[in-house]
C-alpha cells in the first residue's frame, strides 16, 4: 500500500490530479490526515465516496502503523519500538540508504509535570557518525527513515494528542537525512499540515555542515548542537565528525544568524568525569561561544557497553554550570529521564538488550 501520511501538499495535489479528482480535494485530504488524524480513507467524509474509492483502488492508505512494543520507566517516560520496514512505494530520496526490513527504531515520550509532553523522534536506523559515547553510533548505520516513518512516530503513539514539543534527538543524525527530515518539518509547521509553531520543534545535530545551511535557511525551528568539548583534538576523539566538520566552521556559520528572537540556539554538552568537566574546559567553552546568543545544556553521561567513560560527579557538574552562568552563558543541567528503560540520551539502539551490559541483534 502507498501511505499518504508523509506527503506534502504538492505531492497530494499531484495524486488527486492523476486520479481525476478536483485539485481542492488535496487540502481536504491533508486536513483529514494532519489535523483530524483519521486512520482510514473511508473516514474522509467530505470527499465523495467515488473519490475515496479512487484513492483506495490506486493503492493508497493513510499509512499509520502502531508501535511494536513499549517500555515504561518509573519516571513516566515511555520508549516505543517501531518496525522500520518500508511500505511499497515509500522510498527515501536515496534508495541506496533504504532501511533494513525488520530492524526497529526507538522513539521516546517524555511527560513533564507542567502538562508539557515532549516526543524524541528518530530520523535514521542507526547512525553513521560513530560518536564514542553513543549506543546508536556504536550500532552503525542501517538506513534512512522516510517522512512517513518519521511522522508515524508522532501519530501512532496513544499520547499523540497531548504532545507539546517534538525534538529530533532520537536515533540518527537528522541532517544526514535532510530531504526526508525537511519534509517532515514542513508538514509539522505548515498551515495545511499540523500547523505547529516552529518554536515547538528542535533539531539536534553534531554540526553536519553539508545541510546545516539548508536547515537554517529553510526552517525557523530551534537548533541544538552537540559539542561536548571546547578543544578540537579532544572533541575529535569523542566525535569523529570534528575532523570532517570542525566546530570552528560550524560557529562561523552560526554567527551569521540572529538568535536573539524566537529561534533558540543550544549547545549540548555531555559531562564526563575527569575528561571535560574542569574549570579549564569551562573557560575554554565560554571563549569559544563568545558573541553567540545561546545557552548550554549539561547532560549526564549514561553508561553503555564497552565505553570506558564515567559521568561527572553532580557537585562537579554544578561547579561547571556556575562558572558558565557567572560569565553570562546561560546553562542548565538537563534532568535525566528514562535511564532504567534505556531511553536516556545516548542509549537508543536497534539492538536487543540482554542484561545490563550485553547487546545483540533483535
C-alpha positions as CSV (number, residue, x, y, z in Angstrom):
1,X,0.0,0.0,0.0
2,X,1.0,3.6,-0.6
3,X,1.0,5.8,2.6
4,X,-0.5,9.3,2.4
5,X,1.0,10.3,5.8
6,X,4.3,11.9,4.9
7,X,3.1,13.5,1.7
8,X,3.2,17.3,1.5
9,X,0.5,19.4,-0.2
10,X,2.1,19.5,-3.7
11,X,2.5,15.7,-3.6
12,X,-1.1,15.2,-2.6
13,X,-2.2,17.6,-5.3
14,X,-0.3,15.5,-7.9
15,X,-2.0,12.4,-6.6
16,X,-5.5,13.8,-6.8
17,X,-5.0,15.3,-10.3
18,X,-3.6,12.0,-11.6
19,X,-6.7,10.3,-10.3
20,X,-9.0,12.8,-12.0
21,X,-10.1,14.5,-8.7
22,X,-10.5,18.2,-8.2
23,X,-7.3,20.0,-7.0
24,X,-9.1,21.4,-3.9
25,X,-9.6,17.9,-2.6
26,X,-5.8,17.8,-1.8
27,X,-6.3,20.3,1.1
28,X,-9.2,18.3,2.3
29,X,-7.1,15.1,2.4
30,X,-4.3,16.9,4.1
31,X,-6.7,18.2,6.8
32,X,-8.1,14.8,7.4
33,X,-4.6,13.3,7.8
34,X,-2.7,16.0,9.7
35,X,-5.4,17.9,11.6
36,X,-8.2,15.4,12.1
37,X,-5.8,12.4,12.3
38,X,-8.0,9.8,10.7
39,X,-6.6,6.4,10.1
40,X,-8.9,5.4,7.2
41,X,-9.5,7.0,3.8
42,X,-13.2,6.0,4.2
43,X,-13.4,8.4,7.2
44,X,-12.7,11.4,4.9
45,X,-16.4,12.1,4.7
46,X,-16.3,15.4,2.8
47,X,-14.8,13.6,-0.1
48,X,-17.3,11.8,-2.3
49,X,-17.4,8.0,-1.9
50,X,-16.3,7.8,-5.5
51,X,-13.2,9.8,-4.8
52,X,-12.4,7.9,-1.6
53,X,-12.7,4.7,-3.6
54,X,-10.4,6.0,-6.3
55,X,-7.7,6.5,-3.7
56,X,-8.2,3.0,-2.3
57,X,-8.2,1.4,-5.7
58,X,-5.0,3.2,-6.6
59,X,-3.4,1.5,-3.5
60,X,-3.4,4.5,-1.1
61,X,-3.9,4.3,2.6
62,X,-3.4,6.8,5.5
63,X,-0.4,4.8,6.5
64,X,-0.3,4.9,10.3
65,X,1.3,1.8,11.9
66,X,1.1,1.2,15.7
67,X,4.3,0.6,17.8
68,X,5.6,-2.9,18.1
69,X,6.2,-2.6,21.8
70,X,6.6,-0.1,24.6
71,X,8.7,0.1,27.8
72,X,7.6,2.2,30.7
73,X,10.0,4.0,33.0
74,X,9.4,4.6,36.7
75,X,9.7,8.4,35.9
76,X,6.8,8.2,33.4
77,X,9.0,8.1,30.2
78,X,7.9,5.6,27.6
79,X,10.2,4.1,25.0
80,X,8.3,3.0,21.9
81,X,9.6,0.5,19.4
82,X,8.6,0.8,15.7
83,X,9.3,-1.6,12.8
84,X,11.4,0.2,10.2
85,X,10.2,-2.0,7.3
86,X,9.5,0.1,4.2
87,X,6.0,0.2,2.7
88,X,5.6,-0.4,-1.0
89,X,6.2,2.8,-3.0
90,X,7.5,4.7,0.0
91,X,11.2,5.3,-0.8
92,X,13.7,7.8,0.6
93,X,15.4,10.2,-1.7
94,X,18.5,8.0,-1.7
95,X,17.1,4.5,-2.2
96,X,20.6,3.0,-1.6
97,X,20.1,4.0,2.1
98,X,16.8,2.1,2.4
99,X,16.4,0.8,5.9
100,X,16.9,-2.9,6.8
101,X,13.5,-4.7,6.9
102,X,12.6,-5.7,10.5
103,X,15.3,-3.7,12.2
104,X,13.4,-1.5,14.7
105,X,13.7,2.2,15.6
106,X,13.1,3.8,19.0
107,X,11.0,6.8,20.0
108,X,10.8,8.3,23.5
109,X,7.8,10.0,25.0
110,X,8.7,12.3,27.9
111,X,5.9,13.7,30.0
112,X,6.5,16.8,32.2
113,X,4.9,17.9,35.5
114,X,3.6,21.1,33.9
115,X,1.3,19.4,31.3
116,X,4.1,19.5,28.8
117,X,5.0,16.4,26.8
118,X,8.0,16.0,24.5
119,X,8.5,13.3,21.9
120,X,12.0,12.5,20.9
121,X,11.9,11.1,17.3
122,X,14.4,9.2,15.2
123,X,15.4,10.1,11.7
124,X,17.6,7.1,10.8
125,X,18.1,3.4,11.7
126,X,21.4,3.6,13.5
127,X,23.9,6.4,12.7
128,X,27.0,7.0,10.6
129,X,28.6,9.5,13.0
130,X,30.2,6.9,15.4
131,X,30.4,9.1,18.4
132,X,32.3,7.2,21.0
133,X,29.8,7.7,23.9
134,X,26.6,6.9,21.9
135,X,25.0,3.5,21.6
136,X,23.3,4.4,18.3
137,X,26.6,5.3,16.9
138,X,28.1,2.0,18.1
139,X,25.3,0.2,16.2
140,X,26.4,1.8,12.8
141,X,24.2,3.0,10.0
142,X,21.4,0.8,8.7
143,X,19.3,3.2,6.7
144,X,17.4,6.5,6.4
145,X,13.8,6.8,7.5
146,X,11.2,8.1,5.1
147,X,9.0,11.1,6.0
148,X,6.1,8.6,6.6
149,X,8.3,6.7,9.1
150,X,9.3,9.9,10.9
151,X,5.8,11.3,11.2
152,X,4.4,7.8,12.1
153,X,6.3,8.1,15.4
154,X,4.2,11.2,16.2
155,X,0.8,10.0,15.0
156,X,0.9,6.3,16.1
157,X,1.5,6.7,19.9
158,X,-1.5,6.8,22.2
159,X,-0.3,10.2,23.6
160,X,-0.1,11.8,20.2
161,X,-2.8,14.4,21.0
162,X,-1.1,15.5,24.2
163,X,2.3,16.4,22.7
164,X,3.6,20.0,23.2
165,X,7.1,19.6,21.8
166,X,9.0,17.5,19.3
167,X,12.8,17.0,19.3
168,X,14.8,15.4,16.6
169,X,17.2,13.9,19.1
170,X,16.5,10.2,18.7
171,X,18.4,7.6,16.6
172,X,20.4,9.1,13.7
173,X,21.8,12.4,12.5
174,X,18.8,14.4,11.2
175,X,20.9,16.5,8.7
176,X,22.3,13.3,7.2
177,X,18.7,12.5,6.1
178,X,17.9,16.1,5.2
179,X,15.4,15.5,2.3
180,X,13.1,13.4,4.4
181,X,13.6,15.4,7.6
182,X,13.0,18.7,5.8
183,X,9.7,17.4,4.5
184,X,8.7,16.3,8.0
185,X,9.5,19.7,9.4
186,X,7.4,21.3,6.6
187,X,4.4,19.2,7.4
188,X,4.7,19.7,11.1
189,X,4.8,23.5,10.8
190,X,2.7,24.2,7.6
191,X,-0.8,25.7,8.0
192,X,-2.2,22.9,5.8
193,X,-0.3,20.3,7.9
194,X,0.0,20.0,11.7
195,X,0.2,23.8,11.9
196,X,2.6,23.8,14.8
197,X,4.7,26.8,15.7
198,X,8.4,26.2,14.9
199,X,9.1,27.2,18.5
200,X,7.7,23.8,19.5
201,X,10.3,21.8,17.4
202,X,14.0,21.4,18.0
203,X,16.5,19.7,15.6
204,X,19.7,18.3,17.2
205,X,22.9,17.9,15.1
206,X,26.5,17.1,15.5
207,X,27.2,20.0,13.1
208,X,26.8,18.3,9.7
209,X,27.8,21.3,7.5
210,X,26.5,19.8,4.3
211,X,22.9,20.6,5.2
212,X,23.1,22.9,8.2
213,X,22.8,26.0,6.0
214,X,19.7,24.4,4.4
215,X,18.1,23.9,7.8
216,X,19.0,27.5,8.9
217,X,17.6,29.0,5.7
218,X,14.5,26.8,5.2
219,X,13.3,26.4,8.8
220,X,12.7,28.5,11.9
221,X,12.8,25.6,14.3
222,X,15.1,25.7,17.2
223,X,18.7,24.3,16.8
224,X,20.8,22.2,19.2
225,X,24.4,21.5,18.5
226,X,26.3,18.6,20.2
227,X,29.7,20.0,21.2
228,X,31.0,18.0,24.3
229,X,34.4,19.6,24.3
230,X,35.8,23.1,23.5
231,X,39.1,21.6,22.4
232,X,39.3,20.3,18.8
233,X,41.6,17.4,19.5
234,X,39.5,16.2,22.4
235,X,36.2,16.6,20.5
236,X,37.7,14.6,17.6
237,X,38.4,11.7,19.9
238,X,34.8,11.8,21.1
239,X,33.2,12.8,17.8
240,X,34.9,11.8,14.6
241,X,32.8,14.4,12.8
242,X,35.1,17.1,14.2
243,X,37.6,16.1,11.5
244,X,35.2,16.5,8.7
245,X,33.2,19.5,10.0
246,X,35.3,21.4,12.6
247,X,33.3,23.2,15.2
248,X,35.1,26.4,14.3
249,X,33.4,26.2,10.9
250,X,30.1,25.5,12.4
251,X,30.4,28.5,14.7
252,X,31.4,30.8,11.9
253,X,28.2,29.9,10.1
254,X,26.1,30.3,13.3
255,X,27.4,33.8,13.9
256,X,25.8,34.9,10.6
257,X,22.3,34.3,12.1
258,X,20.2,36.2,14.6
259,X,19.4,34.1,17.7
260,X,18.1,36.9,19.9
261,X,14.4,36.5,19.0
262,X,12.1,33.5,18.7
263,X,14.6,30.9,17.4
264,X,16.9,29.5,20.0
265,X,20.4,28.1,19.8
266,X,21.5,25.5,22.4
267,X,24.8,23.6,22.8
268,X,24.5,20.1,24.2
269,X,27.5,19.2,26.5
270,X,27.7,15.7,28.0
271,X,29.9,15.9,31.1
272,X,32.4,13.2,31.5
273,X,34.3,12.7,34.8
274,X,38.0,13.9,34.6
275,X,37.7,14.5,30.8
276,X,35.8,17.7,30.2
277,X,34.4,18.8,33.5
278,X,37.0,21.1,34.9
279,X,37.4,24.9,35.0
280,X,39.9,24.9,32.1
281,X,37.2,23.4,29.9
282,X,34.5,25.7,31.2
283,X,36.6,28.8,30.4
284,X,37.5,27.5,27.0
285,X,33.9,26.9,26.3
286,X,33.0,30.4,27.3
287,X,35.6,31.8,25.0
288,X,34.6,29.5,22.1
289,X,30.9,30.5,22.3
290,X,31.6,34.2,22.9
291,X,29.3,36.5,20.9
292,X,26.6,33.9,20.3
293,X,23.2,34.4,21.9
294,X,22.9,30.8,23.1
295,X,22.5,28.6,26.1
296,X,24.2,25.4,27.2
297,X,22.6,22.1,28.4
298,X,24.8,20.0,30.6
299,X,23.9,16.3,30.2
300,X,24.9,13.4,32.5
301,X,26.6,10.6,30.6
302,X,24.7,7.3,30.6
303,X,26.8,4.2,30.6
304,X,26.8,2.0,27.6
305,X,28.7,-1.3,26.9
306,X,32.4,-1.2,26.0
307,X,32.9,2.5,26.7
308,X,35.4,3.4,29.4
309,X,33.9,6.8,30.4
310,X,32.1,7.8,33.6
311,X,29.6,10.6,34.2
312,X,30.8,13.6,36.1
313,X,30.0,14.0,39.8
314,X,26.9,16.1,40.4
315,X,28.8,18.5,42.5
316,X,31.4,19.0,39.8
317,X,28.7,19.5,37.2
318,X,27.2,22.2,39.4
319,X,30.6,23.9,39.7
320,X,31.0,23.8,35.9
321,X,27.5,25.2,35.5
322,X,28.3,28.0,37.9
323,X,31.4,29.1,36.0
324,X,29.4,29.3,32.8
325,X,26.5,31.2,34.4
326,X,28.8,33.6,36.2
327,X,30.3,34.6,32.8
328,X,26.9,35.2,31.2
329,X,26.5,31.9,29.4
330,X,23.0,30.6,30.4
331,X,23.5,27.0,31.5
332,X,21.1,24.3,32.8
333,X,21.7,20.7,33.9
334,X,19.2,18.5,32.0
335,X,17.3,16.1,34.1
336,X,18.0,12.5,33.1
337,X,14.9,10.6,32.0
338,X,14.2,7.0,31.2
339,X,17.6,5.6,32.0
340,X,16.0,2.5,33.6
341,X,14.5,1.5,30.2
342,X,17.5,2.5,28.1
343,X,15.7,5.6,26.8
344,X,18.1,8.3,28.1
345,X,20.4,10.4,26.0
346,X,22.9,8.2,24.0
347,X,21.2,4.9,24.9
348,X,18.9,4.3,21.9
349,X,19.7,1.3,19.7
350,X,18.1,-1.2,17.3
351,X,20.0,-3.9,19.3
352,X,18.3,-6.2,21.8
353,X,19.4,-5.7,25.4
354,X,20.1,-9.0,27.2
355,X,21.2,-7.7,30.6
356,X,22.9,-4.6,31.8
357,X,25.9,-4.7,29.6
358,X,25.1,-7.1,26.8
359,X,23.6,-6.3,23.4
360,X,22.6,-8.5,20.4
361,X,20.7,-8.1,17.2
362,X,16.9,-8.0,17.6
